[in-house]
Amino acid sequence: MASSTLLLLVVFIIDLIAFALAVAAEQRRASATTTTDATSNYCVYESDVATGLGVGSLLCLLASQLLVMFASRCLCCGRALRPGRPRTWAIVLFITCWLTFFIAEVCLLAGSVKNAYHTKYRTILSQNPPSCETLRKGVFGAAAALIVFTGVLSELYYVSYSRADDGYLPNVRDAGIRMGAL
């Protein structure tokens, strides 16, 4: 089975969209300003665009990963792979691909949730201004970097898997007693 160029292209485009959404989320994360009215101080947050961009990036990365895993039968289903270097690389890349995918998804999810969270602190005018919590800089950026790593690793995994899965059938010996024709 040769690796599908069309599949690799589709996965690349989906990963590129996920990367672009994560970078846009980093640029558009919420910021807050302290505003004063007649009796109190409070936080005013700008629009919540980064949350939607982060969730969109999360879903694109998930779609990309699922596409590669369904195409390769997730390494654990289907027939055995041919022993050798491609199988070894497929196993190593499978594990590292899932590891970077999981960390990227956690960063995107945590960043989206934290960006959507807006504190509602009000303080009396004579007290210190409220603490307007916002998402820390770099969370979506770290996710964007991990999206690139996940994309590269998943495509390399698929190519290695394809090289190791060329119709190999293991030599199965029957150890049982056969009944011959009488």
Residue pairs with C-beta under 8 A, 6 or more apart in sequence:
1 162
1 165
1 166
1 167
2 162
3 158
3 159
3 161
3 162
3 163
4 71
4 162
7 67
7 68
7 71
7 158
8 155
8 158
8 159
10 67
11 64
11 67
11 68
11 151
11 154
11 155
11 158
12 151
12 155
14 60
14 61
14 63
14 64
14 67
15 60
15 61
15 64
15 147
15 148
15 150
15 151
15 154
16 151
17 57
17 60
18 57
18 58
18 60
18 61
18 64
18 147
18 151
19 57
19 144
19 147
19 148
19 151
21 53
21 54
21 56
21 57
21 60
22 53
22 54
22 57
22 108
22 140
22 141
22 143
22 144
22 147
23 140
23 141
23 144
24 50
24 53
25 49
25 50
25 51
25 53
25 54
25 57
25 111
25 112
25 115
25 140
26 50
26 137
26 138
26 139
26 140
26 141
26 144
28 49
28 50
28 53
29 50
29 111
29 115
29 134
29 135
29 137
29 139
29 140
30 45
30 46
30 47
30 48
30 50
30 51
30 115
30 118
30 134
30 135
31 45
31 46
31 134
32 43
32 44
32 45
32 46
32 118
32 132
32 133
32 134
33 43
33 44
33 132
34 41
34 42
34 43
34 44
34 129
34 130
34 132
35 41
35 42
35 43
35 44
36 125
39 124
39 125
40 122
40 123
40 124
40 125
41 122
41 123
41 124
41 125
41 127
41 129
41 130
42 120
42 121
42 122
42 123
42 130
43 118
43 119
43 120
43 121
43 130
43 132
45 118
45 132
45 134
48 115
48 116
50 111
50 112
50 115
50 135
50 140
51 112
51 115
51 116
53 140
54 108
54 109
54 111
54 112
54 115
54 140
54 143
55 108
55 112
57 108
57 140
57 143
57 144
57 147
58 105
58 108
58 109
58 112
61 101
61 104
61 105
61 108
61 147
61 150
62 105
64 150
64 151
64 154
65 97
65 101
65 150
65 154
68 97
68 154
68 155
68 157
68 158
71 158
72 157
72 158
72 161
72 162
72 165
75 90
75 91
75 94
75 161
78 165
79 165
79 168
79 169
80 168
80 169
80 170
81 87
81 90
81 161
81 164
81 165
81 168
82 164
82 165
82 166
82 168
84 164
86 160
86 161
86 163
86 164
87 160
87 164
89 156
89 160
90 157
90 160
90 161
90 163
90 164
93 153
93 154
93 156
93 157
93 160
94 157
94 161
96 153
97 150
97 153
97 154
97 157
100 146
100 149
100 150
100 153
101 150
101 154
103 146
104 143
104 146
104 147
104 149
104 150
107 139
107 140
107 142
107 143
107 146
108 140
108 143
110 139
111 135
111 139
111 140
111 143
114 135
114 136
114 139
115 134
115 135
117 133
119 130
119 131
119 132
119 133
121 130
121 131
121 132
122 130
123 129
123 130
